[in-house]
Amino acid sequence: MGKRDYYDDPNAPEANALVIAVTVVVRNDEGDVLMIERTDNGLWAAPGGAQELGETTTEAAVREVQEETGLHVQVTGLSGIHSDPRHVIAYDDGEVRHEFAICLHARVLGGEISTSDEARNVAWIPPSRLTEIPVQRSMLARIMHAITNPSEIHID
């Protein structure tokens, strides 16, 4: 399913859904950030996605990282809650999502990096290179907060 992100855009369609999602910032021993190149919009992002009925936020985070990257992770903390209504995501099926993203810190326990239907590329990106790759504005803000203020919980 294709999608289009809008941020603070007067031409954006009006949101018709609120969906709880997780964003997982995983770092390796060198401090690099686990990133995926999304198949639906071609942008790079931290792994994550919608929480499903019947699962905890932690379970959603572990599932999404494994589905998108092949890695098994352990959630180690909360980075923040991001709910900016100026960011909406329009899907081909007519859903226009005001995302409610819970951003978590995690570490790798095992697995091997692999691509998926949702991720055409998976890579460890040094923080200094995050602004050199195409990343949606809200996603970059979540990641940068997580890596520059790891013990401060962001709430908006």
Residue pairs with C-beta under 8 A, 6 or more apart in sequence:
1 40
1 91
1 92
1 93
2 40
2 41
2 91
2 92
3 40
3 41
3 89
3 90
3 91
3 92
4 41
4 89
4 90
5 41
5 43
5 87
5 88
5 89
5 136
5 138
6 12
6 13
6 87
6 88
6 89
6 90
7 86
7 87
7 136
7 137
7 138
8 86
8 87
12 88
12 90
12 96
13 88
13 90
13 96
14 88
14 96
15 85
15 88
15 96
15 97
15 98
16 94
16 95
16 96
17 95
17 96
17 97
17 98
18 97
18 98
18 99
18 100
19 50
19 97
19 98
19 99
19 100
20 50
20 51
20 57
20 100
20 102
21 48
21 49
21 50
21 51
21 99
21 100
21 101
21 102
22 48
22 49
22 51
22 57
22 60
22 61
22 64
22 101
22 102
22 103
22 104
23 45
23 46
23 47
23 48
23 82
23 101
23 102
23 103
23 104
23 139
23 142
23 143
24 34
24 46
24 47
24 48
24 61
24 64
24 65
24 73
24 75
24 103
24 104
24 105
24 106
25 33
25 34
25 46
25 79
25 103
25 104
25 105
25 106
25 142
25 143
25 146
25 147
26 33
26 34
26 46
26 47
26 65
26 71
26 73
26 105
26 106
26 107
26 108
27 33
27 34
27 105
27 107
27 147
28 34
28 108
28 124
30 124
30 126
31 126
31 127
31 147
32 124
32 125
32 126
32 127
33 46
33 124
33 125
33 126
33 127
33 130
33 143
33 147
34 46
34 47
34 65
34 69
34 71
34 108
34 122
34 123
34 124
34 125
35 44
35 45
35 46
35 122
35 123
35 124
35 125
35 130
35 133
35 135
36 44
36 45
36 46
36 47
36 68
36 69
36 118
36 119
36 121
36 122
37 43
37 44
37 119
37 120
37 121
37 122
37 123
38 44
38 45
38 118
38 119
38 120
39 117
39 118
39 119
39 120
40 118
41 136
42 134
43 134
43 135
43 136
43 139
44 125
44 133
44 134
44 135
45 135
45 136
45 139
46 103
46 139
46 142
46 143
47 64
47 65
47 68
47 69
47 119
48 61
48 64
48 65
48 68
48 101
49 60
49 64
49 67
49 68
49 118
50 60
51 57
51 60
51 102
52 60
52 63
55 63
57 102
57 104
58 75
58 104
61 73
61 75
61 104
61 106
62 72
62 73
62 74
62 75
62 106
65 71
65 72
65 73
65 106
66 72
66 73
66 111
67 116
67 118
68 116
68 118
68 119
68 122
69 111
69 113
69 114
69 116
69 119
69 122
70 111
70 112
70 113
70 114
70 116
70 122
71 108
71 110
71 111
71 112
71 113
72 108
72 109
72 110
72 111
73 106
73 107
73 108
73 109
74 106
74 107
74 109
75 104
75 105
75 106
76 104
76 105
76 106
76 107
77 104
77 105
77 150
78 102
78 103
78 104
78 105
78 153
79 103
79 104
79 105
79 142
79 145
79 146
79 150
79 153
79 154
80 102
80 103
80 142
80 145
80 146
80 153
80 154
80 155
80 156
81 100
81 101
81 102
81 103
81 153
81 154
81 155
81 156
82 99
82 100
82 101
82 102
82 103
82 138
82 141
82 142
82 154
82 156
83 98
83 99
83 100
83 101
83 156
84 138
84 156
85 98
87 98
87 99
87 137
87 138
88 96
88 97
88 98
88 99
89 96
89 97
89 99
90 96
90 97
91 97
101 138
101 142
103 142
103 145
103 146
103 154
105 146
105 150
113 122
114 122
115 121
115 122
125 133
127 147
130 140
130 143
130 144
131 140
135 143
142 154
145 152
145 154
